[in-house]
Amino acid sequence: MVKHQPLQVYERQLCLSCLTGIYGCRWKRYQRSHDDSSKWECSWFFLLCCSFLLLLIWSYFWLEARNDYNEFNWLLYNRSAVWKDGTVPILATTLTGFTYTAFLMILALCHIALGQQLNLYWIHKIVVLAVLLSTITGVVSVDDFWQDEWDIVIISLQFTGPFLHIGALAVATALGWVIAGQVVRGERSRLQVVTLVLYVSVLLVLYLVPLLVSSPCIMDRSRLGPPPAVIGRRGAPMLAPEHTIMSFSKALQQKVTALEADVTISLDGVPFLMRDRTLRRTTDVDKLFPARQDSDASFFNWTEIRTLNAGLWFLRDDPYWTAQYFSEKDRNRTANQTVCSLAELLRLAARTNRSVIFSLRRPPPQHPRHQLWVSDALKVIQRSSIQPEQVMWTSDWYRKKVRAAVPLLQQTSDEKLPVSELKERGISTLTLHYSQARAQDIRQFSGSNVSVNVYTVNEPWLYSLMWCSGVQSVSSDAPHILKKVPNPIWIMSADEYGLIWITSDLISVAIVIGIFIFQKWKMSGMRSYNPEQIMLSAVVRRPSRDVNLMKERLIFSEINNSVGSTDELSVYTGNGLDTYTHEDIMMPTRHAAKL
């Protein structure tokens, strides 16, 4: 009997096996193919790209929105009446989905670079589709629930734009290897031309996009002003329960220049500090007054309010993930905090020579102090020991009456008005949300002797951006963090940025041209003979009958490995013909002769 042994000796190619195995669950050698991917698989690759890019934007949004995480949780609380950190599941799922899609993208690009056929495994397809739909749902929900927060993306690009440009340029340059391999491989097709034109267009856009980059931090260092003063917004709410004496004391330890608060009028006309409409979130009203826990805070008299505990909720909910690090002394102090009145805040500010800025909320129409709320606040200011010029009055209600009663009060406004109207109203300070604080407007206000205070600034990058913009002060929940920012995180002149921009573009152009030249040289001339590639292609392209015959011959040779001669079988499929040894051809003739 004659032994048939394959001539082909296979290399292990473990990396290629892992690529095709993880991406398409094709672990066996004959399952791999160098054929062009089907339109169906190309469609799934397009969906994978869409999922990755959308998740990239979604991840960037939540990375920059860290400045307002507590605001997001507060909005959730107002809808559900239950305090929970809604950012944790969002961040966890976002990180998981982004890691998963990024890994699949890398595998897909490696398949393309190696000329392997794309064949995404069905489980991956289900997960990719689920990730895409979940991300779209999240984007739509945020647009409906937290629409104003999209401004943080535009603002953050002023700070991260130069670095994102360099990163995008590096990624696009690296993709040149994959694009060049596709363009120079095989016959020129319409898809290759479209791919090349699209790639060159993207590169040109990236090369020129710095023309659109405008950042306050691109400036001469000599023009940088002093750092913005930090105002403790509701004290230091990351270090102690908001609107308590402990919170304001913690803020003063961080060297804040002023204290900011939200003021509500009680049923008996006592101004006290409370941000929410109800007392449920920051007190134990559900235990002492369970039937009234959903009532407006202004419908409690001061005696009732004073009996409430305003610190235990902070230890229970830990809204900023800081209470777990409290010392035993601070925990005991936190657990014994009470609701703070405006008079107590003014006494603390006068004793420490700090300014006070507060927002006054008008009671509901059925409230007995509905018409007297401004008078109640003014009486407390007049009776306190604080100097009137240290108090910033924000409310626009009865402003003329307020100026007549206490002329030295600093008049502030949270409405962005023309300079002429601000001067007419006697407003010297403007309090704006960071989304409204544009550098050109700030310079205009500052030139007219109108100070600009920006809220809420918790992250060092946003503080640095406001510093470069020329803001005089910022309101912050995190004065202890901003205290550690002695200088803007980055600042460079226009000439320095231009040099970085031009240098990056030139390096990218040189690398891309070099990649295309190398790929063209590599693919030019005779194409190297690779028996394994030819055999793998034959497995896919040959009719099923030929495939079965080839498998039978290989199996037959393995079974008879220990008997017969050492004749070899070689299958050449490059020209579509099967070629056998002389022994194979003569064997049927000899068998017939014996018969």
C-alpha positions as CSV (number, residue, x, y, z in Angstrom):
1,M,0.0,0.0,0.0
2,V,1.2,3.5,-0.8
3,K,1.5,6.2,1.8
4,H,0.4,9.7,0.9
5,Q,2.0,12.5,2.9
6,P,1.3,16.2,2.4
7,L,4.2,18.2,1.1
8,Q,3.0,21.4,2.8
9,V,4.6,22.1,6.3
10,Y,2.4,24.6,8.2
11,E,3.7,27.3,10.5
12,R,1.9,27.7,13.8
13,Q,1.0,31.4,13.3
14,L,-0.4,31.7,16.8
15,C,-1.1,35.4,16.6
16,L,-3.1,35.0,13.4
17,S,-5.0,32.1,15.0
18,C,-5.8,34.3,18.0
19,L,-7.0,37.1,15.8
20,T,-9.3,35.1,13.7
21,G,-10.4,33.0,16.7
22,I,-11.4,35.9,19.0
23,Y,-12.9,38.0,16.3
24,G,-14.8,35.4,14.3
25,C,-14.4,32.2,16.3
26,R,-12.4,30.6,13.4
27,W,-9.7,28.7,15.3
28,K,-8.9,26.1,12.6
29,R,-6.4,26.8,9.9
30,Y,-8.6,26.0,6.9
31,Q,-11.3,28.4,8.2
32,R,-9.1,31.4,7.5
33,S,-9.4,33.1,4.1
34,H,-7.8,35.9,2.1
35,D,-10.9,36.4,0.1
36,D,-12.6,39.8,0.1
37,S,-15.1,40.3,2.9
38,S,-18.8,40.0,2.0
39,K,-21.0,43.1,1.9
40,W,-22.8,41.7,5.0
41,E,-19.6,41.5,7.0
42,C,-18.6,45.0,5.8
43,S,-21.9,46.3,7.0
44,W,-21.1,44.9,10.5
45,F,-17.7,46.4,10.4
46,F,-19.4,49.8,9.6
47,L,-21.7,49.3,12.6
48,L,-18.7,48.5,14.8
49,C,-17.0,51.7,13.7
50,C,-20.2,53.7,14.5
51,S,-20.5,52.1,17.9
52,F,-16.8,52.9,18.7
53,L,-17.0,56.5,17.5
54,L,-20.3,57.1,19.4
55,L,-18.9,55.6,22.5
56,L,-15.8,57.7,22.2
57,I,-17.9,60.9,22.2
58,W,-20.1,59.5,25.0
59,S,-17.0,58.7,27.1
60,Y,-15.5,62.1,26.5
61,F,-18.7,63.7,27.6
62,W,-18.8,61.9,30.9
63,L,-15.1,62.5,31.5
64,E,-15.6,66.3,31.2
65,A,-19.0,66.3,32.9
66,R,-17.2,65.2,36.1
67,N,-17.4,68.9,37.1
68,D,-21.2,68.5,37.4
69,Y,-21.7,65.0,38.7
70,N,-23.4,66.2,41.9
71,E,-25.7,68.4,39.8
72,F,-26.7,65.3,37.8
73,N,-27.4,63.4,40.9
74,W,-29.4,66.3,42.3
75,L,-31.6,66.4,39.2
76,L,-32.2,62.6,39.5
77,Y,-33.2,63.1,43.1
78,N,-35.7,65.8,42.2
79,R,-37.3,63.3,39.8
80,S,-37.2,60.1,41.9
81,A,-37.1,61.5,45.5
82,V,-34.3,59.0,46.2
83,W,-30.7,60.0,46.5
84,K,-28.4,57.7,44.6
85,D,-25.2,58.2,42.6
86,G,-26.5,57.7,39.1
87,T,-23.0,58.3,37.6
88,V,-21.6,55.0,38.9
89,P,-23.6,52.6,36.6
90,I,-23.2,55.0,33.7
91,L,-19.5,55.2,34.0
92,A,-19.1,51.4,34.6
93,T,-21.2,50.5,31.5
94,T,-19.5,53.1,29.4
95,L,-16.0,51.9,30.3
96,T,-17.0,48.3,29.7
97,G,-18.6,49.0,26.3
98,F,-15.8,51.3,25.2
99,T,-13.1,48.7,26.1
100,Y,-15.1,46.0,24.3
101,T,-15.7,47.9,21.1
102,A,-12.1,49.3,21.0
103,F,-10.7,45.8,21.3
104,L,-12.9,44.6,18.5
105,M,-11.9,47.6,16.4
106,I,-8.2,46.7,16.9
107,L,-8.9,43.1,15.9
108,A,-10.8,44.2,12.8
109,L,-8.0,46.5,11.7
110,C,-5.4,43.8,12.2
111,H,-7.6,41.5,10.0
112,I,-7.6,44.2,7.3
113,A,-3.9,44.8,7.6
114,L,-3.1,41.1,7.3
115,G,-5.5,40.6,4.4
116,Q,-7.8,38.3,6.3
117,Q,-11.5,38.1,5.6
118,L,-13.7,39.9,8.1
119,N,-16.2,37.5,9.7
120,L,-17.5,38.8,13.0
121,Y,-18.8,36.1,15.4
122,W,-22.5,36.2,15.9
123,I,-22.2,36.8,19.7
124,H,-20.0,39.9,19.0
125,K,-22.6,41.1,16.5
126,I,-25.4,40.9,19.2
127,V,-23.2,42.8,21.8
128,V,-22.1,45.5,19.3
129,L,-25.7,46.1,18.3
130,A,-26.8,46.2,22.0
131,V,-23.9,48.7,22.8
132,L,-24.9,50.9,19.8
133,L,-28.6,51.0,20.8
134,S,-27.8,51.6,24.5
135,T,-25.5,54.5,23.7
136,I,-28.0,56.1,21.4
137,T,-30.6,55.7,24.1
138,G,-28.2,57.3,26.6
139,V,-27.5,60.3,24.3
140,V,-31.3,60.9,23.7
141,S,-32.0,60.6,27.5
142,V,-29.3,63.1,28.4
143,D,-30.5,65.5,25.7
144,D,-33.9,65.4,27.2
145,F,-33.0,65.3,30.9
146,W,-29.7,67.3,31.0
147,Q,-29.6,69.2,27.8
148,D,-27.6,72.2,29.1
149,E,-24.7,69.9,30.0
150,W,-23.7,69.5,26.3
151,D,-22.1,72.9,26.7
152,I,-19.3,71.3,28.7
153,V,-18.2,69.5,25.5
154,I,-17.7,72.8,23.6
155,I,-16.1,74.5,26.5
156,S,-13.7,71.6,27.2
157,L,-12.6,71.6,23.6
158,Q,-11.1,75.0,24.2
159,F,-8.8,73.3,26.8
160,T,-8.2,69.9,25.2
161,G,-8.4,70.9,21.5
162,P,-4.6,71.2,20.9
163,F,-4.0,67.8,22.5
164,L,-6.9,66.1,20.8
165,H,-5.6,67.4,17.5
166,I,-2.2,65.8,18.0
167,G,-3.8,62.5,19.2
168,A,-6.2,62.3,16.3
169,L,-3.3,63.1,13.9
170,A,-1.3,60.3,15.4
171,V,-4.2,57.8,15.0
172,A,-4.9,58.9,11.4
173,T,-1.2,58.6,10.6
174,A,-1.0,55.0,12.1
175,L,-4.1,54.0,10.0
176,G,-2.0,54.9,7.0
177,W,-0.4,51.4,7.2
178,V,-3.8,49.7,6.9
179,I,-5.1,52.1,4.1
180,A,-1.8,51.8,2.1
181,G,-2.0,48.0,2.3
182,Q,-5.5,48.0,0.9
183,V,-4.8,50.5,-1.8
184,V,-1.6,48.9,-3.2
185,R,-2.9,45.3,-2.9
186,G,-4.4,43.7,-6.0
187,E,-6.2,45.3,-8.9
188,R,-7.3,48.9,-8.6
189,S,-11.0,49.0,-7.7
190,R,-13.6,51.8,-7.1
191,L,-13.6,50.9,-3.4
192,Q,-9.8,51.4,-3.2
193,V,-10.1,54.8,-4.9
194,V,-12.9,55.9,-2.6
195,T,-10.9,54.7,0.5
196,L,-7.8,56.6,-0.6
197,V,-9.8,59.8,-1.3
198,L,-11.6,59.6,2.0
199,Y,-8.4,59.0,3.9
200,V,-6.6,61.9,2.2
201,S,-9.6,64.2,2.9
202,V,-9.5,63.3,6.6
203,L,-5.8,64.0,6.8
204,L,-6.2,67.4,5.1
205,V,-9.0,68.3,7.6
206,L,-6.8,67.3,10.5
207,Y,-3.8,69.2,9.1
208,L,-6.0,72.4,8.9
209,V,-8.2,72.0,11.9
210,P,-5.9,74.1,14.2
211,L,-7.1,77.1,12.2
212,L,-10.4,76.7,14.0
213,V,-8.9,76.0,17.5
214,S,-9.4,79.0,19.8
215,S,-8.4,78.7,23.4
216,P,-8.0,81.4,26.1
217,C,-4.9,79.5,27.2
218,I,-3.1,80.2,23.9
219,M,-1.7,83.6,25.0
220,D,1.4,85.3,26.1
221,R,2.3,84.5,29.7
222,S,2.8,88.2,30.4
223,R,-0.9,88.8,29.9
224,L,-2.0,86.2,32.5
225,G,-3.8,87.9,35.3
226,P,-3.9,86.9,39.0
227,P,-5.7,83.6,39.9
228,P,-9.5,83.9,40.3
229,A,-10.7,84.2,43.9
230,V,-12.5,81.1,45.1
231,I,-16.0,81.4,46.7
232,G,-17.2,78.5,48.8
233,R,-20.5,77.5,47.2
234,R,-22.8,76.3,50.1
235,G,-19.5,76.2,52.1
236,A,-17.3,73.2,51.3
237,P,-20.0,70.6,50.5
238,M,-17.5,67.9,49.6
239,L,-16.0,68.2,53.1
240,A,-19.1,68.7,55.2
241,P,-22.9,68.8,54.9
242,E,-23.9,71.8,52.7
243,H,-25.2,74.9,54.3
244,T,-24.0,74.1,57.8
245,I,-21.6,76.0,60.0
246,M,-19.2,73.0,59.7
247,S,-19.3,73.4,55.9
248,F,-18.6,77.1,56.0
249,S,-15.8,76.6,58.5
250,K,-14.2,74.0,56.3
251,A,-14.4,76.5,53.4
252,L,-12.7,79.2,55.5
253,Q,-9.9,76.7,56.2
254,Q,-9.3,76.6,52.4
255,K,-8.8,80.4,52.3
256,V,-11.9,81.2,50.3
257,T,-12.6,84.9,49.8
258,A,-16.4,84.7,50.2
259,L,-19.3,82.3,51.2
260,E,-22.2,81.6,48.9
261,A,-25.6,80.3,50.1
262,D,-29.3,79.8,49.1
263,V,-31.8,81.4,51.4
264,T,-35.4,80.5,52.1
265,I,-37.9,82.3,54.4
266,S,-39.5,80.3,57.2
267,L,-43.2,80.5,58.1
268,D,-42.4,83.0,60.9
269,G,-40.1,85.2,58.7
270,V,-36.7,83.8,59.6
271,P,-34.3,83.5,56.6
272,F,-32.5,80.1,56.7
273,L,-30.2,78.3,54.3
274,M,-31.7,75.6,52.1
275,R,-31.2,74.7,48.5
276,D,-34.1,72.3,47.9
277,R,-37.7,73.0,47.9
278,T,-38.3,70.5,50.6
279,L,-36.3,69.4,53.7
280,R,-36.3,65.7,52.8
281,R,-32.8,65.4,51.3
282,T,-30.7,67.2,53.8
283,T,-32.5,66.7,57.1
284,D,-34.3,64.0,59.1
285,V,-37.8,65.6,58.5
286,D,-39.1,62.1,57.5
287,K,-38.6,61.0,61.1
288,L,-39.7,64.0,63.0
289,F,-42.5,65.2,60.7
290,P,-43.3,62.3,58.4
291,A,-46.6,63.7,57.3
292,R,-45.0,66.9,56.2
293,Q,-41.8,65.6,54.6
294,D,-43.0,66.6,51.1
295,S,-44.1,70.1,52.2
296,D,-42.3,73.2,51.1
297,A,-39.5,74.1,53.5
298,S,-40.8,77.6,53.9
299,F,-44.0,76.2,55.6
300,F,-42.0,75.2,58.7
301,N,-41.4,77.7,61.4
302,W,-37.9,78.3,62.7
303,T,-38.5,76.3,65.9
304,E,-39.4,73.2,64.0
305,I,-36.5,73.7,61.5
306,R,-34.1,74.1,64.4
307,T,-35.0,70.7,65.8
308,L,-33.9,68.9,62.5
309,N,-30.6,67.2,62.1
310,A,-28.7,68.4,59.0
311,G,-25.7,66.1,59.1
312,L,-26.7,62.5,59.4
313,W,-27.8,62.4,55.7
314,F,-24.3,63.3,54.6
315,L,-22.8,60.3,56.5
316,R,-25.6,58.0,55.1
317,D,-25.6,59.1,51.4
318,D,-21.9,60.2,51.2
319,P,-22.8,62.3,48.0
320,Y,-19.2,63.1,47.2
321,W,-17.5,59.8,48.3
322,T,-15.6,61.7,51.0
323,A,-17.5,60.9,54.3
324,Q,-15.9,57.5,54.4
325,Y,-12.5,59.1,55.0
326,F,-13.7,61.3,57.9
327,S,-11.9,61.0,61.2
328,E,-14.0,60.0,64.3
329,K,-14.0,63.6,65.4
330,D,-15.4,64.9,62.1
331,R,-18.0,62.1,62.0
332,N,-19.3,63.1,65.4
333,R,-19.3,66.7,64.5
334,T,-21.1,66.0,61.2
335,A,-23.8,64.0,63.0
336,N,-24.7,66.9,65.2
337,Q,-25.1,69.7,62.6
338,T,-28.4,71.7,62.4
339,V,-29.9,73.9,59.8
340,C,-28.1,77.3,59.6
341,S,-29.8,80.6,59.6
342,L,-28.8,83.6,57.5
343,A,-27.9,85.5,60.7
344,E,-25.5,82.8,61.7
345,L,-23.8,82.9,58.4
346,L,-23.4,86.7,58.5
347,R,-21.9,86.6,62.0
348,L,-19.4,84.0,60.8
349,A,-18.5,86.1,57.8
350,A,-18.1,89.3,59.8
351,R,-15.9,87.5,62.4
352,T,-13.6,86.2,59.6
353,N,-13.8,89.3,57.4
354,R,-15.3,87.4,54.5
355,S,-18.0,88.5,52.0
356,V,-21.3,86.8,51.5
357,I,-23.3,86.2,48.4
358,F,-26.7,84.6,48.5
359,S,-29.7,83.8,46.3
360,L,-33.1,84.5,47.9
361,R,-36.0,82.2,47.1
362,R,-39.5,83.7,47.2
363,P,-42.1,81.8,49.2
364,P,-45.2,80.4,47.5
365,P,-48.2,82.8,47.1
366,Q,-50.1,81.3,50.0
367,H,-47.2,81.8,52.3
368,P,-47.7,84.6,55.0
369,R,-44.3,86.2,54.1
370,H,-44.9,86.2,50.3
371,Q,-44.9,90.0,50.2
372,L,-42.4,90.5,53.0
373,W,-39.6,88.2,52.1
374,V,-37.2,90.9,50.9
375,S,-37.8,92.9,54.0
376,D,-37.2,89.9,56.2
377,A,-33.7,89.4,54.6
378,L,-32.8,93.1,54.7
379,K,-33.7,93.2,58.4
380,V,-31.3,90.4,59.2
381,I,-28.5,92.2,57.2
382,Q,-29.1,95.5,59.0
383,R,-29.1,93.9,62.4
384,S,-26.0,91.8,61.9
385,S,-22.5,93.1,62.5
386,I,-21.3,92.6,59.0
387,Q,-20.4,95.6,56.8
388,P,-23.0,96.2,54.1
389,E,-20.4,96.3,51.4
390,Q,-19.4,92.7,52.3
391,V,-22.9,91.5,51.2
392,M,-23.6,90.8,47.6
393,W,-27.3,91.1,46.8
394,T,-28.3,88.9,43.8
395,S,-32.1,89.0,43.6
396,D,-33.6,91.4,41.0
397,W,-36.9,91.7,43.0
398,Y,-37.4,95.2,44.4
399,R,-33.7,96.1,43.6
400,K,-34.5,99.9,43.8
401,K,-36.1,99.4,47.2
402,V,-33.1,97.4,48.4
403,R,-30.6,100.0,47.2
404,A,-32.6,102.7,49.0
405,A,-32.8,100.7,52.2
406,V,-29.1,99.6,52.3
407,P,-27.1,101.7,49.7
408,L,-23.8,100.1,50.4
409,L,-24.8,96.6,49.4
410,Q,-22.9,95.1,46.4
411,Q,-25.5,94.7,43.7
412,T,-25.0,91.6,41.7
413,S,-27.0,89.9,38.9
414,D,-27.1,86.4,37.4
415,E,-28.5,87.7,34.2
416,K,-26.2,88.5,31.3
417,L,-27.0,92.1,30.4
418,P,-25.4,94.8,28.3
419,V,-22.8,96.9,30.2
420,S,-25.0,100.0,29.8
421,E,-28.0,98.3,31.5
422,L,-25.8,96.9,34.3
423,K,-24.5,100.4,35.0
424,E,-28.0,101.8,35.0
425,R,-29.1,99.3,37.6
426,G,-26.0,99.9,39.7
427,I,-24.7,96.3,39.3
428,S,-21.0,95.9,39.9
429,T,-20.7,92.1,39.9
430,L,-22.1,89.6,37.4
431,T,-22.6,85.9,38.4
432,L,-22.7,83.6,35.3
433,H,-22.7,79.9,34.6
434,Y,-19.5,78.8,33.1
435,S,-21.3,78.1,29.8
436,Q,-22.0,81.8,29.5
437,A,-18.5,83.0,30.4
438,R,-16.9,83.6,27.0
439,A,-13.5,85.2,27.1
440,Q,-14.4,88.2,24.9
441,D,-17.4,89.0,27.1
442,I,-15.3,88.7,30.2
443,R,-12.8,91.2,28.8
444,Q,-15.6,93.6,27.9
445,F,-17.1,93.5,31.4
446,S,-13.7,93.8,33.1
447,G,-12.9,96.8,30.9
448,S,-16.1,98.5,32.2
449,N,-15.2,97.7,35.9
450,V,-17.8,94.9,36.2
451,S,-16.5,91.9,38.0
452,V,-17.4,88.4,36.7
453,N,-18.0,85.5,39.0
454,V,-18.4,82.0,37.4
455,Y,-20.2,79.0,38.9
456,T,-19.8,76.0,39.3
457,V,-16.1,75.4,38.9
458,N,-14.9,72.2,40.5
459,E,-12.3,70.8,38.1
460,P,-8.7,72.1,37.8
461,W,-9.0,72.2,34.0
462,L,-12.1,74.4,34.1
463,Y,-10.5,76.6,36.8
464,S,-7.4,77.0,34.5
465,L,-9.6,77.9,31.6
466,M,-11.4,80.6,33.6
467,W,-8.1,81.9,34.9
468,C,-6.8,82.4,31.3
469,S,-10.1,84.0,30.4
470,G,-9.6,86.7,33.0
471,V,-12.4,85.8,35.4
472,Q,-12.2,87.6,38.8
473,S,-13.7,84.8,40.9
474,V,-15.3,81.4,40.8
475,S,-17.9,79.6,42.9
476,S,-16.9,76.1,43.8
477,D,-18.0,73.0,45.7
478,A,-14.4,72.0,45.9
479,P,-12.2,74.8,47.2
480,H,-9.8,72.3,48.6
481,I,-9.1,71.0,45.1
482,L,-8.7,74.4,43.4
483,K,-6.4,75.5,46.2
484,K,-3.9,73.0,44.8
485,V,-3.7,74.8,41.4
486,P,-1.0,77.4,41.7
487,N,-0.8,77.9,37.9
488,P,-2.9,77.1,34.8
489,I,-2.4,73.5,33.8
490,W,-1.0,74.6,30.5
491,I,-0.5,77.9,28.7
492,M,1.5,78.6,25.5
493,S,1.9,81.5,23.1
494,A,0.5,81.5,19.6
495,D,4.0,81.1,18.1
496,E,4.6,78.0,20.3
497,Y,1.3,76.5,19.3
498,G,2.0,77.2,15.6
499,L,5.4,75.5,15.8
500,I,3.8,72.4,17.4
501,W,1.1,72.4,14.8
502,I,3.3,72.7,11.8
503,T,5.9,70.2,13.1
504,S,3.2,67.6,13.8
505,D,1.7,68.0,10.3
506,L,5.1,67.7,8.6
507,I,6.0,64.6,10.6
508,S,2.6,63.0,9.7
509,V,3.1,63.8,6.0
510,A,6.5,62.3,6.0
511,I,5.4,59.1,7.8
512,V,2.3,58.6,5.6
513,I,4.3,59.0,2.4
514,G,7.0,56.6,3.7
515,I,4.3,54.1,4.5
516,F,2.8,54.2,1.1
517,I,6.2,53.9,-0.6
518,F,7.2,51.0,1.6
519,Q,3.9,49.2,1.0
520,K,4.2,49.8,-2.8
521,W,7.8,48.4,-2.8
522,K,6.7,45.4,-0.7
523,M,3.9,44.5,-3.1
524,S,5.7,45.3,-6.3
525,G,7.6,42.7,-8.5
526,M,6.9,39.1,-8.1
527,R,4.5,38.0,-5.5
528,S,6.0,35.6,-3.0
529,Y,4.8,32.1,-3.2
530,N,3.1,31.1,0.0
531,P,1.7,27.5,-0.2
532,E,-0.3,28.0,2.9
533,Q,-2.1,31.0,1.6
534,I,-2.8,29.3,-1.7
535,M,-4.2,26.2,0.0
536,L,-6.3,28.3,2.4
537,S,-7.8,30.2,-0.5
538,A,-8.4,27.0,-2.4
539,V,-10.4,25.7,0.5
540,V,-12.8,28.6,0.2
541,R,-12.9,29.0,-3.5
542,R,-12.8,25.4,-4.8
543,P,-16.1,23.5,-5.2
544,S,-17.2,21.5,-2.2
545,R,-16.4,18.2,-4.1
546,D,-12.7,19.2,-4.5
547,V,-12.6,20.3,-0.9
548,N,-13.8,17.0,0.3
549,L,-11.4,15.1,-1.9
550,M,-8.5,17.1,-0.6
551,K,-9.5,16.5,3.0
552,E,-9.8,12.8,2.4
553,R,-6.4,12.6,0.9
554,L,-4.9,14.4,3.8
555,I,-6.7,12.2,6.3
556,F,-5.7,9.1,4.3
557,S,-2.0,10.1,4.4
558,E,-2.2,10.5,8.2
559,I,-3.8,7.1,8.8
560,N,-1.2,5.3,6.7
561,N,1.7,7.3,8.2
562,S,3.5,4.1,9.4
563,V,3.2,1.9,6.3
564,G,4.1,2.1,2.6
565,S,6.7,4.2,0.8
566,T,7.6,7.8,1.4
567,D,6.1,9.2,-1.7
568,E,4.7,12.7,-1.3
569,L,1.5,14.3,-2.3
570,S,1.5,18.0,-3.3
571,V,-1.5,20.0,-4.2
572,Y,-1.0,23.1,-6.2
573,T,-4.0,25.2,-6.5
574,G,-2.6,28.4,-7.9
575,N,-3.4,27.3,-11.5
576,G,-6.4,25.2,-10.6
577,L,-4.8,21.8,-11.3
578,D,-4.2,18.9,-8.9
579,T,-0.7,17.4,-9.4
580,Y,0.3,14.0,-8.0
581,T,3.5,12.0,-7.8
582,H,4.4,9.3,-10.4
583,E,3.5,6.6,-7.9
584,D,0.0,8.0,-7.5
585,I,-0.5,7.9,-11.3
586,M,0.8,4.3,-11.7
587,M,-1.0,2.8,-8.8
588,P,-4.4,2.2,-10.5
589,T,-2.6,0.5,-13.5
590,R,-0.6,-1.9,-11.2
591,H,-3.8,-2.8,-9.4
592,A,-5.5,-3.7,-12.6
593,A,-2.6,-5.9,-13.8
594,K,-2.8,-7.9,-10.6
595,L,-6.4,-8.6,-11.2
